[in-house]
Amino acid sequence: MIIALSGPSGIGKGYVKKQLLRLYPCIQELEWFTTRPLRTNEQVGGNRTNVSVSEFRHMADVGELVLIQNLFGYRYGLRMEDLLPTDDIKLTELHPDNISKALKINPAIIAIGFVTFDISLLHKRLTVIRKTESLVEIEKRVAMAEGEIRTILQQKSLFTSVVEITEARKHTVIEEVLAILTPHLPERKIAVSLKTQVGSVNLKTPLLLASGYITETPEFFKKAQPYGCSGMVTRSLKQHVPPDRSKITVPRYAVFGQDNMLNCEWGNEKPWTEWRDGGVHQVKDTGCPIIVSLSGRDLESCCALVKAFDKLNVDAYEINISCSHSGALHGNLNIDVLHLEELMKKVRNITKTPIWIKLSYSNLLFSMAGRAQELGADAIVCTNSIGPGMLIDVKTARSKLGIKGGGGGMTGKAIFPIALWCVHRLSQNLTIPVVGCGGIFTADDVVQMLMAGASAVQLYTAPALKGPTVFKHITAGLQKFLAENPQYASLADLVGLTLDSTKEHHFSSPRPVVIEEKCTGCGICIQSCAFDALTMIRRADRELLAVIADNCISCNACVGVCPPKFDAIKASF
């Protein structure tokens, strides 16, 4: 369902939108693309993504953007896919001229128009209350208002309802809108909190920006923070960077499947002192915690940096001993228990700041984590990249990475199931918090990590490939999940929910269920069934329908292959 608010500038659409988002966390605000630069005091985020004129033109030319409009010298547009019918509840503002166009794309849009016959009310709101435009721009907006109101009244039949705004009724407008929307909205809930904590480190959301090249400086984090990223981990720092590791080999990424990659990032292009002299303060000024990542290879260097950063009151240290491609070249610390013991004894002895140890999947993971806990670690972060792995360009017979040996650490969706299992098993065996990392792209991934036992999660590949707005989509998804599952009062209620359910083998399970109204009869599930338990029948309307027979063994292959856009077969755990 899509709710569209329409009316002239200053009519109060923004206020109504803000209240709806507060009262119904499950509502997602549609994202507008615009060439308009940020106004004074306007922050990155919200419902707008600023793009260049050339980027906008390209998106429009390929049909990615629709409802394109020119306002005050700038262009605005919505993505076509965001306007299509959906089970989610979405909210946006639409110019009155775009209502009929939007309804042609999606006739189910609930359009609410706002009008006033007191134009002075708009002028007052724009100049006294909103105060975001220049006087010249305000006069232009007020001049356009009469025409916009006339359009709404002339096309009144297109609107679910038209609300008149007056000075006397301005405080009751949200109640009027709620009365219109209540039949279409779920039961109202108080806005849920996404707060969590890792030991003594408090987080506004469970989402942290993981260590990597995009955290060489605070800049990427500052773009991600308004979208729900609640803290960051710096690039793994070294006191002394060898000359051959002061620059990154090229190519550094080999991306495959759009959400997986090999990377060979290493070393530091900028000295650690840049974090000491300004970077730490920039992050702390946002009100978010900063976790300083340190290379655990050189023990003396690691201790020296701890002493330096302790003076800045950083929130925690993440000591990295698990880089897969570095380990292949310089020795795999991820399975070196003796090195871990020496590291922990030295570092724990000189600081009271929380120490997080970052490990990767290995056959010694659980013994390494257990020993770290015994020696005073405050949290375990898992998993780092896995590998190394390799990809070859068959046209040139060259490695797709520029690193010596051709191997890079594997990250992305492909390692998520491994990362999830690691977090689950670590949480079953440790008493200190676990921070999940590896292949997290969606709110569903985060919920799974929390249920597996993670107190928080770190993201790298998703923001590196899809940009900082990935945090916005995940945050909205988490709000929606809690709003739709009132049995959970907060994210804390999710942590570790799965821990007890995997202690025994299970030898029986109910068969999956075909949802008839969603099944299109495409037949993909038939091909996946190795036990001939799926057949097709014709319904009364002659359309095909998948039917699960009694010889089904509940392998759930059909559940996995049913296209997500249909989602017609559900598991019955």
N, C-alpha and C positions, 0 to 999 in steps of 0.2 A: 504494500500500500504506500502511495506517495501523497503527502499533504503539501499543497502549494499555497503560499500566502501571497496575495497580490494587492498592490495599492501604491500610492505616490510616496515619495520620500517624506519622512517625518510623521507618517500616519500611525506608526507603532508596530510595524511588522517585526522589527528586531526584538522588541520587548516581548511580544507574544512568542516568538521563536525561542528566546532565552528561557521563558517560563515553561514551555512545553518540554524542552530538553532537560530542564531541572526536574520536572515532575515525572517524566517518563524516560529514564536512562536508556531504555531499549530503542528509542528513536535515534536514527542516524541522520546527520545533516549532509545533504548532498554538497559536493565540492565543485565550485565554480572555477573556471580557468579565465584569467584576465591579464590584459597587458597593463593594467593600472598599477603603478608602483605603490608601495606602502605609504600611507599617510603618516604625519607626525604623531608619535605615541602609539602607532598601530604596530602590533607584533606579528611575526610570522606565525601562521597557523590559522585557526578558525575554519571558515568555510571557503577560503580562497587560496588558489595556487597561482602565484605570479609567474608568468612566462614572457619570453621576449616576443616581439611582433612576428619574427620569422617562425618561431616555434608555434605560435597560435595559428598563423596562416597555414602551416603544414598540417596541423591537427584538423583544421577546418577542411582543407583540400581533400584529405583522405576520408572524410566523413566521420571522424572520431568525435567531433564536436557538433552539437545542434543548438537550436534556439539562440543563435548568435545575434547579438545586438551591439550597437554602438551607442555609448552614453558618454557625453562630455569628453569626446576625443579618445576614449579607450574602448576596447572590445571585450565582450564577455561571452562565455559559452559553457554549456554542460555536456558531459559525455553521454552519447546516445545510450550506452549500456546502463547508465544510472537511471534512465527514465522508463526502462522496460518494466512490465509487471513483476512484482516480487512479493514473497511472503514477509519480508522485512518491512518495518515501518520507517519511511524516509521522509525528510522534511526539507523544503527549500523555499526560496522566494522567487516569484516569476513576475516579469513585467506584464502588465495587462495585455499588451499586444501579442504576448507569447502563449497565452492560455489556450487559444484555439489550436495552435500548432502543437502544443504539448498533449492535448487531448487526442489528437490524431495519432500520436505515437503510443499513448497509453490512455484509453478512454476511462480507466478506473481511477484516474487522479482525482483526489478530493480537493477542489479549489475553493478557497475562502477569500472573498474580496473585501477590502476595507475602503470606505469612502467617507468623506466629510463635506459638509456644505459651508464650513467655516474655514476658509483658506488661511486666515490669520493664525489658526491653531497650528498649522504646519510650519509657518514661519517662526513661531515662538519655539516650537520643539527643535527645529534645526539650529537656531541661533543660541538658545539658552540652555537646552538640555543636551543635544547631541554634540554640537561644537566640533565637528570633524572636517567641515568644508569651509572654504573661503567664502566671504560675503558675496562675491560674484557668482560662485557656484550655487550658493543657496538661492539667490534670486532666480537663477536658471531652473532649479529644481521646482521652486514654487510656481514659476510660470508654466511649467509642464504639467503640474498637478491637475488642473482643471480638465485637460485633455485626457489624462489617464483615468480620472474618475468617470468622465463621460463614456470612455470605452468600457469600463466595468458595468456601468448601468445599461448601456446598449446591448451588452452581451450577458446580461444577468442570468439567462437560462443556462449558460455554460458553468455557472458557479453552483457549488453545493449550497452556499449561503453567502450573502453580502451583509457585512456588519457596518452600521453607521457609527462613526466616532464623533462625539461631542465633548465639550469641556466637562459636562456633568457626568457623562458615561465613561470617561477615559479610564477610570479605575476599575470598571467592571468588565472591560473587554475580554480579559482572559477567561472569566467565568462564562461569557457568551460563547467563546471559541470552544471551551471544554464541553459545553452542552451540545455543540454541534458534533464534536469528535468522539465523545464518550462511547457511542454505540460501536465505533470502529477501533477503539483502543483497549488494551488489556487493563485489568484492574490496576488502579494507580498505586505505585509504591514510592516510598521515600527514596531519594537518590542514594545509591549504594556507594560505599567507600572501597577503593582499591588498595588501601594502605596495607603494607606488610613490613616485615623487618627481617634482617639477617643478623642474628645476635643483637648487638647494640646499634647497628646501622639501620636507621628508619628510612623507609621508602614510601613515596606517595602512590606509586604503582609498583607492580612486581617487575617492571621492564627496565633493564640496564643496557647501556651500549657497551658491547664487549671490546676487548683490546684488539687492536689491529691498525692497519695503515690509516683508516679514517679517524682514528683517535691519536694521530701524531700531534694534533693540535686540538684545542677545544671547539673549533669552528663548527664541525659537523654536529657535535652535541648541542650547541646553542640553537641550531636549526631544528633538532629533534625534540628538544625539551618542551616546547609549547604543545607538542603533539602527544605528550604522555610519557616520554622517556624520563625516568625519575633519578638517574644518576649515570655516571660513566666510569669506565676503566681506561686508564691511559694506555698508550702504546707501551710495550715492555721496554723499560729503560735500562741502560747500562751506563756505568760511570765512564768507562773508556770503550769507545767503539772502534774496532779494527778498521783500518783504511778501506779494506775490501768490502766492509759491511756498512759503509756510510752512504751507500746508494743501493737502490733496489734493482735487481735484474729485470730484464725486459724480454718477453712479456711476463708480467707478474701474475696474471689471471688466465685460467683456461675455463671458461664458463660452458656448461653443458646442461641441456634440459631446462634452461631458463632459471632454475632455482638451485643449481649445484655448481660448485667450482673447485678447481685446484688452485692454490695460491702459493707463491714462493716468496712472500714478503719476509724480510728479516732485517736485522740491524735497525739503525735510526738515522734518518736524514737530518734530524735536528738534535742538538745536544740536550741532555736532560735538564740543563740549567734554564731552558726556556720555560719549563713547567715550574721550576722553583721561583723564577723571577716574575712570572705573570700568569701562566696557565692555570695553576691551582686556584688562584684568587678569582679568575674569570668564572670557573665552574662554581666555586663556593658562593659567588655573588648571585647565582641563580636560586640559591636556597637548596640546592641538591647536593648529595654527597659525592665526593670524588674518591675513587679507589685507585691508588697508584700501583701500576703493574711493574714489577721488577724482574729482571732476568735472574734466575737462581743458579746460573752456571758458575759465575765468579763470586765466591762467598764473601771475600773482602769488599769487593765492589758493592755487592748487595747490602752489606752492613753499613757501608759509608753512606749510601743513598737513604737508608732507613733513618739514620741519624740526621741527615739534612732535611728530609721531609717531615720528620717528627716536629721540627720547629714551626711548621706551617699548620699543624693540627689536621692532617689529612684524616679521612674517615676510616680507611683500612688499606692494607697492602695485599695485593694479589701477587704471589710469587709463582712465576711461570717456570715449570721444569718439564714441560710436555710438548713443545713445538715439534711436530712430526718431521718436517723436512730439515730443520736445523739439527734434530737428533740424529738423522741419518748421516749428516755430514760431520758432526762434531761429537757424537756420543749421545746415546739415548738416556737422558736423566730420568725419563718417565718410569723406568724400571730399576733405577739405581737406589736401593733402599739405604745403603751406607751414605750416599751423598745427601739424601733427604734428612737422615738423622743428624748429620753434621750441620746442615743448613738450619734446621729447626733449633738446634741447641744454641747456635750463634745468634740467630735473629731474635728468638724468643727472649733471650737473656738481656737484650738491649732496648726493647720497646714494649709498651703496654698497648699499643695500637693493635686492633684486630688484624690477624694474619689469615688470609685465605690462600690455600694451596691449590693451584690449578693443575689438574691431572687429565690424562687422556685414557681412552680405552686401552687396556692391556691385560695380560693374564696375571699381572701383579697389582692391578688397580686397587683391589679391596685391602690387600695387605699394606700397600703404600698409604692409602687413606687412613687406615686404622693406626698406623705408626705415627702419621702426622697428627692425628687427634691426641694420641698418648703424649706427644711432645709439645702440646699446647696450641695447635692450630685452632682457629676459631670457626672456620668453615672450609668446605671443599667445593671447588668449582669444577664441573665435569660436563661435557667432555671438550677438550681442545680438538683441533683438527685431527683427523685420523689418516694414517698412511705411513710414508708417502705413497702417492699414486702418480700415474703418468698417462698422458694422452699424446698421440702422435698425429701430425698433419700428414695424411697419406699422399698429398700432392707434392710435398717437399721432403718427406721422410724425416722431418725435424720434430723435435719435441715442441709441444705447444707452450712450454714454459722456458724461460731463459736461464734458469739456474743450472749450475754444473750437476750433471747426473740426470737432469730432466724431471726430477721428482718434486711434487708439491703436496702440501697438506690438503686433504679432502674435507670440504665443508658443504653445508646445504641440506636440503630435504632428504637426500639419500642417507645421511647418517642419523637422522632424527630417531628412528626406532632403536638404534644402538645407544644413542645418548639417553633416551628415555629409560631403557633397561638399566644402564649404568646408574642413573639417578635413583631409580627404584631400589636397586640392590644396595647402594650406598646408604640410602635412607633407612633401610631395614637393619643395617649393621652399625650405624654411627649414632651418636647422641648430639653431635654438633650439626648445624644447618648445612644443607646442600644447595648450591646454586646451579640450576640446570642450564646447559649451553649446548648448542648443536642442532642446526636445521630448523629453528623456530621461525615460522612465517605468519602464523595466524593465531587468533584468540583460542581456537580449539587446541592448537599445539601447547599454548601456555597452560590451559586448564589441565591437559594431560600431564604436563610436567609437575604442576602443583599436586595433582592427585597421586603422582608417583612419589611425592615426598619433597619436592623442591620448595624452598621458602621464597625464592625469586628466580628470575631467569635473565640470561644475557643473549643479545642478538647481535650478529655481525653480518652474515651473508645477506639476510633479507634487507637491512637498510643499505648495505653496500651496493646491492644490485637494483633496489627499488626506491631508494631515497628515504628521507626522514619521515615522510607521511605514513610509512608502514606502521609507525607507533600509534598514529591516530586511529587507523583501522582496527588495530589490535585492542586498543583501549576501549573503543566503542563496542567491539565484540565482547569484551569482558563485562562491560556494563550490561549489555543485552543478556548475556548468560545468567548473571545474577538476578536480573529483573524477571527472567522467565523461569527461574528456579528458586522460588522463595524459601525453599527448605534450607538454603545456604544464606546466612545472614551477612557473611563477608567472605573474602578470599581465604581467610585463615581456616574456615570450615572445610575447604577443599584439600588442604595440605595433608598428604598421606592417606587419603581415603582408600587407595588401592592396596596399601601395604598388607593388609590381612587377607585379601581375597586371592592371593597367589601362593599361599602356603601349602595348598593341596592340589593334586591332579584332579581334573574333572573329565569324566568319561561319557557324559551325556549332556545334551542341550536341546531345547526346543528348536524346531525347524525355523528357518527364516520365513518372513511373511511378505507376500507380494501385495503391494497397495494398488488395487485395481484401477482407481481413478488416475494414477500416475503412470501406469504401465502403458507403453506405446507399442508393444509387440515387436520391438526392434530385433530381438533374437540374440543379442550379444551374450546374455546369460546362458543360453543353450550351449553355446560353444565352449563355455568355461566349465561346464559340469562333466566331470570325468566318470560320473556314476549313473548317467542317464536318468537322473531324477527330475529333470525339467522337460516339460513339453509345452507346445503351443495349442491353444484351442481358439475357436471363433466365438466371439460374444454375439449377443442378439443383434447388435448393430454392425456385425460382420468384421469388427476390428479384432486383431489378434491379442491374446492375453497369455502371459506366462503362468504356468501352474506347476507347483512343486508337489512331487509324488511322495508316497509313503516310504520309498526306499532312500530318501534323503538322509545323509549322515551328518548334516549340519557342519559341513566343512567351511561354509560361508564364502566360497569363491564367487558365487553369484552376487553377493552383497558388495564385494569389492569392485567387480567389473561393471555393475550397472552405472551408466553415466551420471555424474553428479547433477546434471541439469534435469534428470528425470527423478533420481533418488527413489526408485520404485520398489526396491527390495530392502527390507530392514531385518537386521539380526534380532534374535530373540534370546538374549542372554538370561 
